[in-house]
Amino acid sequence: MTSSPADAPTTGVDLVDAALGDIVALEERPLAEHAEVFTDVQERLRRALDA
């Protein structure tokens, strides 16, 4: 079974929902790309918390 960003849980906070969608979409991406996505998601979530 494959997941899509549409299958990601939602929080009602657009930035957080987009980050969760990117994590769910990792299933379709090569393992070598996962660390880069996690780093990007972490940075975006930190910025959201700082706002």
Buried (B, 14 or more C-beta within 10 A) or exposed (E): EEBEBEEBEEEEEEBBBBBBBBBBBBEEEEEEEEEEBEEEBEEBBEEBEEE
